[in-house]
């Protein structure tokens, strides 16, 4: 009996010890290491801390900070073509270009947040012949529409939903002055007689004029033109007035003269036409101008005297695209498959067949005795040099989208072109994102 009592006593001691150890293990698991059990999953297995889902409405991780480039950035050379770019990860759209001797200023509007940009808005990129010097945001809520090299510096026009702005920059991009400008839908900065600066613009449905006075203050003329002008095509200074060629909302072209004394006068009206180009040519007693118009499936040439009055015109059948050049005495019209030379009275002097083919003319300019033609054919963008015998040399050719806007200038050795593009291969491999602004220099 005594032996049985000892065995029962030891069994009770072992049982109590086992229960104590089990209680300690449960306490350690649930309280000491377990955040009161709140980190456990639905299957009772503890989730690692780095996999714990964040509270509703919070991101899984902090977004990467924006990456900003370091400037200046050197040019890239590809044979006879030098390539610059500027922009960010978003859409950067060229608005205007100013070629100012040793520097080139490209103005663009963007929604980019990084790389060369610091958030959406209007920007100015300054290039030298060797590098992208700087990229500066002009405004976060404005859209640049035009910029020109004027006597005072670089005059820039921009707008918001409620009004316009004028800026005066140095050729290095430094800001010198800012002033308000009336709200407009379309506008063109023009350097007129005596190197004075003017802006022709469409406001409240009317064509209007403002002269830019001292301190960048616009002096708005009381004269208006209430014709249905929808787009200002070109402004040129004549003997005693400025001549404006404009497209109308009804599908026609107006030629108007403007003087400070008498205001706007409509000198010509062409129905069912759209403006393409203007070129200066010698007149009988004063400088004259020839405009190239598109009329459905034909072209029209019209020579205007110094008042903007038509003196002679010529319809060129079965041609819807063309590039017009002038040497001051004669006019050269380059079309698909044929090039014709006219005198100032629009009589044909010479005609020759060519292999030139294009769907759209982007620019036509004369420099150092060369006629330079920028064109689009299918998905190809190219530049031709038209020789005196009407033969052509290809200066540049690449596959790209059709630029919405292309600006160009030429010196004695190079053609400089600026445009926006979203390609990322070949010449465009430095593109930062959806669309960048590019500046090409193409050697003759």
C-alpha positions in Angstrom: 0.0 0.0 0.0 2.8 2.4 0.9 4.4 1.7 -2.5 1.2 2.6 -4.4 1.0 5.9 -2.5 4.5 6.8 -3.6 3.8 6.1 -7.2 0.6 8.1 -7.2 2.5 11.0 -5.6 5.2 11.1 -8.3 2.6 10.8 -11.1 0.8 13.9 -9.6 4.1 15.8 -9.5 4.9 14.9 -13.1 1.5 15.9 -14.3 1.7 19.3 -12.5 5.2 19.9 -14.0 3.9 19.0 -17.5 1.0 21.4 -17.1 3.3 24.2 -15.9 5.6 23.7 -18.9 2.7 23.7 -21.3 1.3 26.9 -19.8 4.6 28.7 -20.2 5.0 27.7 -23.8 1.5 29.0 -24.6 2.2 32.3 -22.8 5.5 32.8 -24.6 3.8 32.1 -28.0 0.8 34.3 -27.5 2.0 37.3 -25.5 5.8 37.6 -25.4 6.3 37.1 -29.2 2.9 37.5 -30.7 1.5 41.0 -30.5 -1.5 39.5 -28.6 -2.0 37.3 -31.6 -3.0 40.2 -34.0 -0.2 39.3 -36.5 -1.5 35.8 -37.1 -3.1 34.8 -40.4 -6.5 33.1 -40.8 -4.7 29.7 -40.7 -3.1 30.5 -37.4 0.4 30.9 -38.9 2.2 34.2 -38.1 2.7 36.5 -41.1 6.3 37.9 -41.6 6.3 41.7 -40.9 7.4 42.6 -44.5 4.4 40.9 -45.9 1.8 42.4 -43.7 -0.8 44.1 -46.0 -1.0 47.9 -45.5 -4.2 49.5 -44.3 -6.8 50.3 -46.9 -6.1 53.4 -49.1 -2.3 53.4 -48.5 0.2 52.4 -51.3 2.2 49.2 -51.1 5.4 51.3 -51.2 6.6 54.9 -51.4 6.8 56.1 -55.0 10.2 56.6 -56.5 11.4 60.2 -56.3 11.7 62.0 -59.6 15.0 61.7 -61.5 16.5 65.0 -62.7 19.2 65.2 -65.3 22.4 67.2 -65.0 23.0 70.0 -67.5 24.7 71.0 -69.6 24.4 67.9 -71.9 26.6 67.4 -74.9 25.4 67.0 -78.5 25.2 63.6 -80.2 26.7 63.3 -83.7 25.5 60.8 -86.4 27.6 61.4 -89.5 26.5 64.8 -91.0 23.6 65.1 -88.5 23.9 66.5 -85.0 21.1 65.7 -82.5 19.9 67.4 -79.4 16.9 66.6 -77.3 15.1 68.1 -74.3 12.1 67.0 -72.2 10.8 64.5 -69.7 8.9 61.2 -69.3 5.6 62.7 -70.6 4.4 64.6 -73.7 6.7 67.5 -74.7 5.2 69.5 -77.6 7.2 72.1 -79.5 5.5 75.5 -79.6 8.1 77.8 -81.2 11.8 78.1 -81.9 14.1 81.1 -82.0 17.4 80.8 -83.8 19.5 83.6 -82.4 23.1 83.3 -83.8 25.1 81.4 -81.2 22.1 80.0 -79.3 18.8 78.4 -80.2 15.8 78.6 -77.9 13.1 76.0 -78.1 9.8 76.7 -76.4 7.6 73.7 -75.5 4.6 72.8 -73.4 4.7 69.6 -71.3 3.1 67.4 -68.6 6.4 65.9 -67.6 7.5 65.7 -64.0 11.2 64.7 -64.3 14.4 64.4 -66.3 14.9 67.9 -67.9 11.5 69.1 -66.5 10.2 70.1 -63.0 6.5 69.6 -63.5 3.9 70.5 -66.1 3.9 73.9 -67.8 5.7 76.0 -70.4 9.4 75.7 -70.8 12.4 77.2 -72.6 15.4 75.1 -73.6 18.6 76.9 -74.6 21.1 75.2 -76.9 24.6 76.2 -78.1 26.3 74.6 -81.1 27.8 72.0 -78.7 25.4 71.4 -75.8 22.0 71.8 -74.2 22.8 74.6 -71.8 19.7 74.9 -69.7 16.0 74.1 -69.4 13.8 76.6 -67.5 10.1 76.5 -66.6 8.5 79.8 -67.6 5.1 79.0 -65.9 3.2 76.1 -64.5 -0.2 77.1 -65.9 0.5 78.8 -69.2 0.8 77.5 -72.8 3.4 79.1 -75.1 2.0 79.8 -78.6 4.6 82.0 -80.3 8.1 83.4 -79.9 10.2 85.7 -82.1 13.6 87.4 -82.0 12.9 91.1 -81.7 15.0 94.3 -81.2 14.6 94.1 -77.4 15.4 90.3 -77.2 13.2 87.2 -77.5 9.5 88.1 -77.2 7.3 85.2 -76.1 3.5 85.0 -76.1 1.6 82.6 -74.0 -1.9 82.2 -72.6 -4.1 80.6 -69.9 -7.9 80.0 -69.9 -8.4 83.5 -68.8 -5.8 85.7 -70.4 -2.5 86.1 -72.2 1.1 86.8 -71.1 4.0 88.6 -72.8 7.6 87.8 -71.8 10.9 89.3 -72.8 13.9 87.0 -72.6 17.6 87.3 -73.3 19.1 85.0 -75.9 20.5 83.0 -73.0 17.0 82.4 -71.7 17.1 84.9 -68.8 13.8 86.6 -68.1 13.8 90.4 -68.4 10.2 91.4 -68.3 6.6 90.1 -68.0 3.3 91.8 -68.8 -0.3 90.9 -69.3 -1.9 90.5 -72.7 -5.6 90.1 -73.8 -7.1 86.7 -74.2 -6.7 85.3 -77.7 -7.3 82.2 -79.8 -4.6 82.6 -82.3 -1.7 85.2 -82.6 1.5 86.0 -84.4 4.3 88.2 -83.2 5.6 90.4 -86.0 8.7 92.7 -86.3 7.5 95.6 -88.5 8.8 98.9 -89.9 11.6 100.5 -87.9 12.1 97.2 -86.1 9.0 97.8 -84.0 7.3 94.8 -82.4 3.6 94.0 -83.0 1.1 91.2 -82.3 -1.8 90.4 -84.6 -4.3 88.3 -82.7 -7.9 86.9 -82.8 -9.8 88.0 -79.7 -13.6 88.0 -79.1 -14.0 86.6 -82.7 -12.3 89.7 -84.2 -8.9 90.2 -85.8 -7.0 92.8 -83.6 -3.6 94.5 -83.4 -1.4 95.5 -80.5 1.9 97.4 -80.6 4.4 96.4 -77.9 5.6 99.6 -76.3 8.3 100.4 -73.8 8.4 98.1 -70.8 6.7 95.3 -72.8 3.4 97.0 -72.5 0.9 96.2 -75.3 -0.9 99.2 -76.8 -4.1 97.7 -78.3 -5.5 99.4 -81.4 -9.1 100.4 -81.4 -9.4 99.1 -85.0 -10.8 95.6 -85.4 -11.7 93.4 -88.3 -15.0 91.5 -87.8 -14.5 89.0 -90.7 -14.6 85.3 -89.8 -10.8 85.0 -89.4 -9.9 81.7 -87.8 -6.2 81.4 -88.3 -3.4 83.9 -89.0 -1.3 82.4 -91.8 1.4 85.0 -92.3 2.3 88.6 -91.7 4.7 90.7 -93.8 5.7 94.3 -93.8 5.0 96.2 -97.0 5.8 99.8 -98.0 3.2 101.7 -95.8 1.4 98.9 -94.0 1.5 95.3 -92.8 -0.1 92.6 -95.0 -1.9 89.7 -93.2 -2.9 86.5 -95.0 -5.5 84.6 -92.9 -7.7 81.6 -93.2 -11.4 82.0 -92.5 -13.9 79.8 -90.6 -15.9 79.5 -93.8 -13.1 77.8 -95.7 -11.6 80.8 -97.5 -8.5 83.1 -97.5 -8.4 86.8 -96.8 -5.7 89.3 -97.6 -5.8 92.3 -95.3 -3.6 95.4 -94.9 -3.2 97.2 -91.6 -1.9 100.7 -90.8 -2.0 102.7 -87.5 -4.0 105.4 -89.2 -6.7 103.5 -91.1 -6.8 100.1 -89.4 -7.7 96.9 -91.3 -8.7 96.8 -94.9 -9.7 93.6 -96.8 -7.9 93.7 -100.1 -8.6 90.2 -101.4 -11.0 87.4 -100.6 -10.6 83.9 -102.1 -13.4 81.3 -101.5 -12.8 77.6 -100.9 -9.1 78.0 -100.4 -6.4 77.6 -97.7 -3.1 79.4 -97.3 0.1 77.5 -97.8 3.1 79.9 -98.4 4.2 83.4 -99.1 7.3 84.5 -101.0 8.6 88.0 -101.8 9.2 88.9 -105.4 10.2 92.1 -107.2 7.2 94.3 -108.3 6.9 97.0 -111.0 7.7 99.9 -108.7 7.8 98.3 -105.2 8.3 95.0 -103.5 5.5 92.5 -104.2 4.5 89.1 -102.8 3.3 85.8 -104.2 1.0 83.6 -102.1 0.5 79.9 -102.7 -3.0 78.6 -102.0 -4.6 75.2 -102.0 -8.0 74.8 -103.8 -9.2 71.2 -103.4 -7.3 69.3 -106.1 -5.4 72.3 -107.5 -3.0 75.0 -106.6 -3.3 78.8 -107.1 -0.5 81.4 -107.3 -1.5 85.0 -106.7 0.9 88.0 -106.9 0.0 90.9 -104.6 1.3 94.5 -104.9 2.5 96.5 -102.0 -1.1 97.3 -101.0 -2.1 93.6 -100.9 -4.1 93.9 -104.2 -3.8 91.0 -106.6 -2.1 91.9 -109.9 -2.1 88.5 -111.5 -3.0 84.9 -110.6 -2.6 81.4 -112.1 -4.3 78.1 -111.3 -2.2 75.0 -111.5 -4.4 72.0 -112.2 -4.2 68.5 -110.8 -1.7 69.4 -108.0 -2.7 69.6 -104.4 0.8 70.0 -102.8 3.7 72.2 -103.7 6.7 74.2 -102.4 7.2 77.8 -103.5 10.7 79.4 -103.8 11.7 82.9 -104.9 15.0 84.4 -105.9 13.5 87.9 -105.9 12.9 87.9 -109.6 11.5 84.5 -110.6 9.4 81.9 -108.7 10.0 78.2 -108.6 7.1 75.8 -107.8 8.1 72.2 -106.9 5.3 69.7 -107.1 5.2 65.9 -107.4 7.0 64.9 -110.5 7.4 68.4 -112.0 9.1 71.7 -111.3 8.1 74.9 -113.0 9.8 78.4 -113.0 7.6 81.5 -113.4 8.4 85.1 -114.0 6.7 87.7 -111.7 3.8 87.9 -114.2 3.4 84.1 -113.7 4.3 83.1 -117.2 6.1 79.8 -117.4 9.8 80.2 -118.1 10.9 76.6 -117.7 9.4 73.2 -116.8 11.1 69.9 -116.1 10.1 66.5 -114.9 11.6 65.3 -111.5 11.5 62.2 -109.3 10.3 64.3 -106.3 7.4 62.7 -104.4 5.8 63.9 -101.2 2.5 63.9 -99.3 3.0 67.2 -97.4 5.4 70.1 -97.5 6.7 71.0 -94.0 8.9 74.0 -95.0 10.5 75.6 -98.0 13.3 78.1 -97.6 16.3 79.5 -99.6 19.8 79.8 -98.0 23.2 80.2 -99.5 21.7 79.9 -103.0 20.1 76.5 -102.1 16.4 75.8 -102.1 15.7 73.6 -99.1 12.5 71.5 -98.9 11.2 69.6 -95.9 8.6 67.0 -96.7 6.7 64.0 -95.5 6.2 61.0 -97.8 4.2 58.1 -96.2 5.9 57.6 -92.8 9.2 59.2 -94.0 10.4 62.7 -93.1 13.1 64.0 -95.5 14.9 67.2 -96.6 15.8 67.9 -100.2 18.2 70.4 -101.7 16.8 71.7 -105.1 19.6 72.6 -107.5 19.6 75.3 -110.1 19.0 72.7 -112.8 16.0 71.4 -110.7 17.7 68.2 -109.8 17.6 67.3 -106.1 20.0 66.0 -103.5 18.7 64.2 -100.4 20.2 65.8 -97.3 18.3 63.9 -94.7 15.8 61.1 -94.5 14.4 59.0 -91.6 11.2 57.1 -90.7 9.2 59.1 -88.2 5.7 60.3 -87.4 4.5 63.5 -89.1 5.5 66.5 -86.8 2.6 68.7 -85.7 5.0 71.7 -86.0 8.5 72.0 -87.4 10.6 75.1 -87.2 13.7 75.7 -89.4 16.5 78.0 -90.1 19.7 77.8 -92.2 23.1 79.3 -92.2 25.9 79.0 -94.8 26.7 75.4 -93.8 23.8 73.8 -91.9 20.1 73.5 -91.8 18.6 73.6 -88.3 15.2 72.0 -87.7 13.2 71.6 -84.5 10.2 69.4 -83.8 8.6 66.9 -81.4 8.8 63.2 -81.7 7.9 60.1 -79.7 10.3 57.7 -81.5 13.0 56.0 -79.3 15.2 54.3 -81.9 18.1 55.4 -84.1 18.6 59.2 -84.0 15.9 59.4 -81.3 17.4 56.9 -78.8 17.8 59.6 -76.1 14.1 60.2 -75.9 13.2 60.3 -72.2 9.5 59.3 -72.6 6.4 59.7 -74.6 7.5 62.7 -76.7 10.6 64.9 -76.6 11.6 68.0 -78.3 14.4 67.5 -80.8 16.9 69.9 -82.5 18.7 68.6 -85.6 21.6 70.3 -87.4 22.0 68.8 -90.9 25.1 69.7 -92.9 24.6 70.8 -96.5 
